[in-house]
């Protein structure tokens, strides 16, 4: 099942796993919302990159462990922390002209 999921998100099973994970994470960290890109288009791109990164590198590399050690976030469940992390990544890479004052 894991192999099928990886193929569906565009991960080549014959490529070096470390290279695949690095490239997938790089896509997540380098992505940004382009000035004329709609919020819906950006959300779809974000979801695609997140899913690929998670499939290639694993959730542990996508979601930092500070949620487990910080007093501020300790009360959150693992799923709540994961969703909060995704939301923060989404906002941080959003169009700065449209959303800059909210970041």
C-alpha positions in Angstrom: 0.0 0.0 0.0 2.9 2.4 0.9 4.4 1.8 -2.6 1.2 2.5 -4.3 0.8 5.8 -2.3 4.3 6.8 -3.2 3.8 6.2 -6.9 0.5 8.1 -6.9 2.2 11.2 -5.5 5.1 11.0 -8.1 7.9 9.3 -6.1 10.2 7.1 -8.2 10.8 3.9 -6.3 14.2 3.4 -8.1 15.6 6.8 -7.1 17.8 7.1 -4.0 15.5 7.5 -1.0 17.6 10.2 0.6 17.6 12.3 -2.7 13.8 11.7 -3.0 13.2 12.9 0.6 15.5 15.9 0.2 13.8 17.0 -3.0 10.3 16.6 -1.7 11.1 18.6 1.5 12.9 21.2 -0.6 9.7 21.7 -2.7 7.7 22.3 0.5 10.2 24.8 1.9 10.7 26.7 -1.4 7.0 26.9 -2.4 5.2 30.2 -2.4 2.0 31.6 -3.6 2.5 33.5 -6.8 0.9 37.0 -7.1 -1.8 36.0 -9.6 -2.4 32.5 -8.1 -5.8 32.1 -6.5 -6.1 30.8 -2.9 -7.7 27.6 -4.2 -4.9 27.0 -6.7 -2.3 27.6 -4.0 -4.1 25.3 -1.6 -4.0 22.5 -4.1 -0.3 23.0 -4.8 0.4 23.1 -1.1 -1.6 19.8 -0.5 0.3 18.1 -3.3 3.7 19.2 -2.0 2.8 18.3 1.6 1.5 14.8 0.6 4.6 14.2 -1.5 6.9 15.4 1.3 5.1 13.3 3.9 5.3 10.2 1.7 8.9 10.6 0.8 10.4 11.8 4.2 7.7 10.8 6.7 5.6 12.8 9.0 8.4 13.1 11.5 10.4 15.3 9.1 7.4 17.4 8.2 6.2 18.1 11.7 8.8 19.3 14.3 8.9 17.7 17.7 8.7 21.0 19.5 5.0 20.4 20.0 5.9 17.6 22.4 8.3 19.6 24.5 7.0 23.2 24.4 4.6 24.2 27.2 2.7 26.3 24.7 1.8 23.3 22.6 1.9 20.3 25.0 -1.9 20.1 25.4 -2.3 19.5 21.6 -2.9 16.0 20.3 -0.5 14.7 17.6 -3.1 15.3 14.9 -3.9 18.8 16.2 -0.1 19.6 16.2 0.2 18.3 12.6 -2.7 20.4 11.4 -1.3 23.5 13.1 2.1 22.9 11.5 0.5 22.5 8.1 -1.5 25.7 8.6 1.6 27.6 9.7 3.6 26.4 6.6 0.7 27.4 4.4 0.5 30.9 5.8 4.2 31.4 5.8 4.5 30.7 2.1 1.3 32.6 1.1 1.5 35.8 -1.0 3.2 38.4 1.1 1.4 41.3 -0.6 -2.0 39.8 0.2 -1.3 38.4 3.6 1.9 40.0 4.8 0.3 41.9 7.7 -1.3 38.7 9.0 2.0 36.7 9.1 
